[in-house]
Amino acid sequence: MNLPYRVTSDLITGIEVARVTPRVRPELLVSGARGSHDESNFLLVRVTTKGGVQGLGEVSGTLTWSGEDGATAAHVIESALAPALVGRPLAPVSALERHMDTALAASPFTKSGVSTALWDAYARALDVPLAVALGGPARTEVPVKCSLSGSGDRLRTALDAARAAGFTAHKLKVGLDVTADAARLAELRGLVGPDGFIGLDANGGYRRRDAARAIELFTPYAPAFLEQPVAPDDVEGMAALRGRGLCLVADESVFGMASLIRVLRAGAADVVSLYIGKGGGPGRAVEMGRVAGALGAEVILGSNGELGVGAATQIHVACALESLAGDLPHDIIGRHYYIEDVLSTPTMISDGVARLPDGPGLGIPLDDTVWSLFAG
């Protein structure tokens, strides 16, 4: 493709960051085998070009996931990534991502936030939606689900809040005690009825033997899937659990392309949960989804509690991919997890569906509500 001269000649002139700490809605607080997501110490990233184009990204990293958060991301962006990128052409973005890899080891969620801002600016320069710049769209909306935790009053309160937000599909956090988890699943099944959608996420909390027993106890309640039943590095354990009656989703076992290929070659998953953050950005997430499809697996979009900017990125990637799991909703919740969002116009997530935003780039209005966060 011959890109317009204004895109290939445009140079990056600035990369700025802004710390954001949105308040989690207590009734939807997620708790599981990896602890509780009760705080989001995130970071927004703004990329500016010589031609006046601006792009926005979000670092939705948490210390318990990848050792990253807003503080670590701000430091390495300012000290390593910005110096490596400023002065370089905006296109191709893939070349800029390679420069980031050279300048900084690991740190996928941090690189993802910068990559998203670069892709947003690139798509805005082309005057097309990000999903189009990524090779899509294959669709304009995707079904979504909401994670639930606890039992008794806590579970019922969370379910009520999720329903009030329009969610009709749910994912129950398990991975703690097999017997107690089975009882909580039975409770949720009673609350949503025989036809209600329930998925399960163990976050790698079970040992192999416990996971096998869990599948036996869970199966009568017809969950749609069991996500990451054993530890992320136990790919052989994941493979041994397939074919026992539940669809297995690999999440923590898959961070980048190498681990994706390892998991799928081992036959360790039916479905892969892709994160924009784990993959290192929207372009690489789409590449991983295409490889997964070529190796016979379907994908869903996973979440680390993204705000509106991150949720918009998830929607664009989901709509750009062809190999999505047709019967499984995605973990795109955005503003619904928080008391407030950073966007004046919230990402379109309603009635259990996430809809592709209109407009170029992420389709997010870049107004004073957003830019005021970067002041000072």
C-alpha positions as CSV (number, residue, x, y, z in Angstrom):
1,M,0.0,0.0,0.0
2,N,1.3,3.4,-0.9
3,L,0.8,5.6,2.1
4,P,0.0,9.3,1.7
5,Y,3.1,11.5,1.9
6,R,1.7,13.4,4.9
7,V,1.8,10.1,6.8
8,T,5.2,8.7,5.8
9,S,6.9,12.1,6.2
10,D,5.3,13.1,9.5
11,L,7.6,13.0,12.4
12,I,6.9,12.3,16.1
13,T,7.6,15.4,18.1
14,G,6.4,14.5,21.6
15,I,5.3,11.8,23.9
16,E,3.6,12.8,27.1
17,V,2.1,10.9,30.0
18,A,-0.6,11.5,32.6
19,R,-1.3,9.4,35.7
20,V,-4.9,8.4,36.4
21,T,-6.3,6.5,39.4
22,P,-10.0,5.9,38.8
23,R,-12.1,4.6,41.7
24,V,-13.4,1.0,41.3
25,R,-17.1,0.4,41.9
26,P,-17.1,-1.6,45.1
27,E,-20.0,-3.7,44.1
28,L,-18.1,-5.0,41.1
29,L,-14.7,-5.5,42.8
30,V,-13.1,-8.5,41.2
31,S,-11.3,-11.0,43.5
32,G,-9.7,-14.3,42.6
33,A,-6.7,-16.5,42.8
34,R,-4.4,-13.5,41.9
35,G,-5.9,-11.2,44.6
36,S,-8.3,-8.3,44.2
37,H,-8.3,-5.6,41.6
38,D,-9.3,-2.8,43.9
39,E,-7.0,-0.1,42.5
40,S,-6.1,0.9,39.0
41,N,-2.9,2.9,38.9
42,F,-2.9,3.6,35.2
43,L,-1.3,5.9,32.7
44,L,-2.5,7.8,29.6
45,V,-0.1,8.4,26.8
46,R,-0.3,11.2,24.2
47,V,1.8,11.1,21.0
48,T,2.1,14.3,18.9
49,T,3.5,14.7,15.4
50,K,5.0,17.6,13.5
51,G,1.9,17.7,11.3
52,G,-0.3,18.2,14.3
53,V,-1.7,14.7,14.6
54,Q,-2.3,13.5,18.1
55,G,-2.9,9.9,19.3
56,L,-4.0,8.6,22.7
57,G,-3.1,5.3,24.5
58,E,-3.6,3.7,27.9
59,V,-1.2,1.7,30.1
60,S,-3.6,-0.5,32.1
61,G,-0.8,-2.4,33.9
62,T,-0.9,-3.8,37.4
63,L,2.0,-4.9,39.5
64,T,0.5,-8.4,40.1
65,W,0.2,-9.1,36.4
66,S,3.4,-7.9,34.8
67,G,5.2,-5.8,37.4
68,E,4.0,-2.6,35.7
69,D,1.7,0.3,36.8
70,G,1.4,4.0,36.1
71,A,4.5,4.8,38.1
72,T,6.8,2.4,36.4
73,A,5.4,3.1,33.0
74,A,5.8,6.9,33.4
75,H,9.5,6.4,34.3
76,V,10.5,4.1,31.4
77,I,8.4,6.1,28.8
78,E,10.1,9.3,29.8
79,S,13.6,7.8,30.2
80,A,13.7,5.1,27.5
81,L,10.8,5.0,25.1
82,A,10.3,8.7,24.3
83,P,14.0,9.3,23.5
84,A,13.9,6.2,21.2
85,L,10.9,7.4,19.2
86,V,10.9,11.2,19.1
87,G,12.2,12.4,15.7
88,R,11.2,9.2,13.9
89,P,8.6,8.9,11.2
90,L,5.1,7.9,12.3
91,A,4.9,5.1,9.8
92,P,5.4,2.2,9.8
93,V,4.3,1.7,13.4
94,S,5.8,-1.8,13.4
95,A,9.2,-0.2,13.0
96,L,8.6,2.0,16.0
97,E,7.5,-1.0,18.0
98,R,10.9,-2.7,17.2
99,H,12.7,0.4,18.4
100,M,10.8,0.2,21.7
101,D,11.9,-3.5,22.0
102,T,15.5,-2.4,21.6
103,A,15.2,0.4,24.1
104,L,13.3,-1.5,26.8
105,A,13.2,-5.2,27.8
106,A,9.8,-6.8,28.6
107,S,7.2,-4.3,29.9
108,P,4.5,-5.3,27.5
109,F,1.7,-3.2,29.0
110,T,3.8,0.0,29.0
111,K,4.8,-0.6,25.3
112,S,1.2,-1.3,24.6
113,G,0.1,2.1,25.8
114,V,2.6,3.8,23.6
115,S,1.9,1.5,20.7
116,T,-1.8,2.3,21.0
117,A,-1.1,6.0,20.9
118,L,1.0,5.5,17.8
119,W,-1.6,3.4,16.1
120,D,-4.3,6.0,17.0
121,A,-2.2,8.8,15.5
122,Y,-1.4,6.8,12.4
123,A,-5.1,5.9,11.8
124,R,-6.1,9.5,12.4
125,A,-3.5,10.7,9.9
126,L,-5.1,8.3,7.4
127,D,-8.6,9.5,8.4
128,V,-9.8,5.9,9.0
129,P,-10.9,4.0,12.1
130,L,-8.2,2.0,13.9
131,A,-10.0,-1.3,13.0
132,V,-9.6,-0.4,9.3
133,A,-5.9,0.4,9.8
134,L,-5.5,-3.0,11.4
135,G,-7.0,-4.8,8.4
136,G,-10.7,-4.9,9.3
137,P,-13.4,-4.5,10.3
138,A,-14.7,-8.0,10.1
139,R,-17.7,-6.8,12.3
140,T,-18.9,-3.7,14.0
141,E,-19.9,-5.1,17.4
142,V,-19.1,-7.9,19.8
143,P,-20.8,-9.4,22.8
144,V,-19.3,-8.8,26.2
145,K,-19.5,-10.2,29.8
146,C,-18.9,-9.0,33.3
147,S,-16.7,-10.7,36.0
148,L,-18.3,-11.6,39.3
149,S,-16.7,-12.6,42.6
150,G,-17.8,-13.9,46.1
151,S,-20.9,-15.6,47.3
152,G,-24.1,-14.8,49.1
153,D,-24.9,-11.1,49.4
154,R,-21.7,-10.1,47.6
155,L,-22.4,-12.3,44.6
156,R,-26.0,-11.1,44.4
157,T,-25.1,-7.5,44.7
158,A,-22.5,-7.8,41.9
159,L,-24.9,-9.6,39.7
160,D,-27.5,-6.9,40.2
161,A,-25.0,-4.2,39.4
162,A,-23.9,-6.1,36.2
163,R,-27.5,-6.5,35.1
164,A,-28.2,-2.8,35.8
165,A,-25.3,-2.0,33.5
166,G,-26.8,-4.1,30.7
167,F,-24.6,-7.3,31.0
168,T,-26.4,-10.6,30.4
169,A,-23.3,-12.8,30.4
170,H,-21.0,-13.3,33.4
171,K,-17.7,-14.8,34.4
172,L,-17.3,-16.2,37.9
173,K,-13.9,-16.0,39.5
174,V,-12.8,-19.4,40.9
175,G,-9.4,-21.0,41.6
176,L,-9.5,-20.9,45.4
177,D,-11.1,-23.9,47.0
178,V,-12.6,-26.5,44.6
179,T,-15.6,-27.5,46.8
180,A,-16.4,-23.8,47.7
181,D,-16.0,-22.8,44.1
182,A,-18.5,-25.5,43.0
183,A,-21.0,-24.3,45.6
184,R,-20.6,-20.7,44.3
185,L,-21.1,-21.8,40.7
186,A,-24.3,-23.7,41.8
187,E,-25.4,-20.5,43.5
188,L,-24.9,-18.4,40.4
189,R,-26.6,-20.9,38.2
190,G,-29.6,-20.7,40.5
191,L,-29.6,-16.9,40.2
192,V,-29.3,-16.7,36.4
193,G,-31.3,-19.7,35.5
194,P,-30.6,-22.7,33.2
195,D,-30.0,-20.6,30.1
196,G,-27.9,-17.8,31.6
197,F,-24.3,-17.6,30.3
198,I,-21.6,-18.4,32.9
199,G,-17.9,-18.7,32.3
200,L,-15.3,-19.5,34.9
201,D,-11.8,-18.1,35.5
202,A,-9.4,-19.8,37.9
203,N,-6.5,-17.4,37.2
204,G,-4.1,-20.4,37.5
205,G,-5.1,-21.1,41.0
206,Y,-5.5,-24.9,40.9
207,R,-3.0,-27.7,41.0
208,R,-3.5,-30.3,38.2
209,R,-5.3,-32.8,40.4
210,D,-7.6,-30.1,41.9
211,A,-8.3,-28.8,38.4
212,A,-9.4,-32.2,37.2
213,R,-11.7,-32.6,40.2
214,A,-13.0,-29.1,39.6
215,I,-14.0,-29.9,36.1
216,E,-16.0,-32.9,37.4
217,L,-17.8,-30.8,39.9
218,F,-18.4,-27.8,37.6
219,T,-19.7,-29.7,34.6
220,P,-23.3,-30.4,35.9
221,Y,-23.8,-26.6,36.0
222,A,-23.0,-26.1,32.4
223,P,-20.4,-23.4,32.4
224,A,-19.4,-22.3,28.9
225,F,-15.6,-22.5,29.6
226,L,-12.9,-22.7,32.3
227,E,-10.2,-20.2,31.9
228,Q,-6.6,-20.8,33.0
229,P,-7.2,-23.6,35.5
230,V,-3.5,-24.2,36.3
231,A,-0.4,-22.2,36.6
232,P,0.7,-20.2,33.6
233,D,3.9,-22.2,33.0
234,D,2.1,-25.6,33.3
235,V,1.3,-25.9,29.6
236,E,1.5,-29.7,29.9
237,G,-1.1,-29.6,32.7
238,M,-3.4,-27.5,30.5
239,A,-3.1,-30.0,27.7
240,A,-3.9,-32.9,30.0
241,L,-7.1,-31.2,31.1
242,R,-8.5,-30.7,27.6
243,G,-11.2,-33.1,26.4
244,R,-12.7,-33.5,29.9
245,G,-16.0,-31.8,29.0
246,L,-15.2,-28.1,29.4
247,C,-13.8,-25.6,26.8
248,L,-10.4,-24.5,28.1
249,V,-9.3,-20.9,27.7
250,A,-5.6,-20.0,28.0
251,D,-5.0,-16.5,29.5
252,E,-1.9,-16.1,31.8
253,S,-0.1,-18.8,29.7
254,V,-0.1,-16.5,26.7
255,F,1.6,-13.1,26.8
256,G,3.4,-12.8,23.5
257,M,3.7,-14.6,20.2
258,A,6.3,-17.2,21.4
259,S,4.1,-18.3,24.3
260,L,1.0,-18.3,22.1
261,I,2.7,-20.7,19.6
262,R,4.0,-22.9,22.5
263,V,0.5,-23.2,24.0
264,L,-1.2,-24.1,20.7
265,R,1.5,-26.5,19.5
266,A,1.1,-28.3,22.9
267,G,-2.7,-28.6,22.3
268,A,-3.2,-26.8,25.6
269,A,-6.2,-24.6,24.8
270,D,-9.4,-24.5,22.8
271,V,-9.5,-20.7,23.0
272,V,-6.9,-18.0,23.7
273,S,-7.6,-14.9,25.7
274,L,-5.7,-12.0,24.0
275,Y,-5.0,-8.8,25.8
276,I,-3.8,-5.6,24.1
277,G,-1.5,-5.1,27.0
278,K,0.0,-8.6,27.1
279,G,0.6,-8.6,23.4
280,G,2.4,-5.2,23.4
281,G,-0.1,-3.2,21.4
282,P,-3.1,-3.5,19.0
283,G,-1.1,-4.4,15.9
284,R,0.7,-7.2,17.7
285,A,-2.5,-8.4,19.2
286,V,-4.1,-8.7,15.8
287,E,-1.0,-10.6,14.5
288,M,-1.4,-13.0,17.4
289,G,-5.1,-13.5,16.7
290,R,-4.3,-14.3,13.1
291,V,-1.6,-16.8,14.1
292,A,-4.0,-18.4,16.6
293,G,-6.6,-18.8,13.8
294,A,-4.0,-20.3,11.5
295,L,-3.2,-22.9,14.2
296,G,-6.8,-23.8,14.6
297,A,-7.7,-21.8,17.8
298,E,-10.3,-19.1,18.4
299,V,-9.7,-16.0,20.4
300,I,-11.5,-13.8,22.8
301,L,-10.4,-10.3,24.1
302,G,-9.4,-10.4,27.8
303,S,-9.2,-7.5,30.2
304,N,-7.1,-6.0,32.9
305,G,-9.7,-3.5,33.9
306,E,-9.2,-1.0,31.1
307,L,-10.7,2.5,31.2
308,G,-12.5,4.0,28.2
309,V,-9.3,4.5,26.1
310,G,-8.2,0.9,26.6
311,A,-11.8,-0.4,26.1
312,A,-12.0,1.4,22.8
313,T,-8.7,-0.2,21.7
314,Q,-10.1,-3.7,22.7
315,I,-13.2,-3.1,20.5
316,H,-11.2,-2.1,17.5
317,V,-9.0,-5.1,17.8
318,A,-11.9,-7.4,18.3
319,C,-13.6,-6.0,15.2
320,A,-10.4,-6.3,13.1
321,L,-10.0,-10.0,13.9
322,E,-11.6,-12.8,11.9
323,S,-10.8,-15.7,14.3
324,L,-13.0,-14.7,17.2
325,A,-14.8,-17.3,19.2
326,G,-18.3,-17.1,17.8
327,D,-20.1,-18.2,21.0
328,L,-18.1,-16.6,23.7
329,P,-18.5,-12.9,24.9
330,H,-15.4,-10.8,25.6
331,D,-14.0,-9.1,28.7
332,I,-14.6,-5.6,27.6
333,I,-16.2,-3.6,30.4
334,G,-14.5,-0.2,30.4
335,R,-16.2,2.5,32.3
336,H,-18.7,0.1,34.0
337,Y,-16.0,-1.1,36.4
338,Y,-15.4,2.5,37.7
339,I,-17.2,5.3,39.4
340,E,-15.8,7.7,36.8
341,D,-14.0,7.5,33.4
342,V,-11.5,9.8,31.7
343,L,-13.6,10.3,28.6
344,S,-16.4,12.9,28.3
345,T,-18.1,10.6,25.8
346,P,-18.0,7.0,27.2
347,T,-17.1,4.0,25.1
348,M,-20.1,2.4,23.6
349,I,-20.8,-0.6,25.8
350,S,-24.5,-1.2,26.5
351,D,-27.0,-4.0,26.5
352,G,-24.3,-6.7,26.6
353,V,-22.7,-5.4,23.4
354,A,-19.6,-3.3,22.6
355,R,-20.0,-1.3,19.4
356,L,-17.2,0.0,17.2
357,P,-16.8,3.7,17.7
358,D,-17.3,6.1,14.8
359,G,-14.6,8.4,13.5
360,P,-10.9,8.1,12.7
361,G,-8.4,6.4,15.0
362,L,-9.9,5.1,18.2
363,G,-13.0,7.2,17.5
364,I,-12.5,9.0,20.9
365,P,-13.2,12.7,21.0
366,L,-9.8,14.3,21.9
367,D,-11.4,17.2,23.8
368,D,-10.4,19.3,26.8
369,T,-11.6,16.7,29.2
370,V,-8.8,14.4,28.0
371,W,-6.1,16.9,27.4
372,S,-6.6,18.7,30.7
373,L,-5.1,15.5,32.3
374,F,-1.8,16.3,30.7
375,A,-1.6,19.8,32.0
376,G,1.5,20.5,34.1
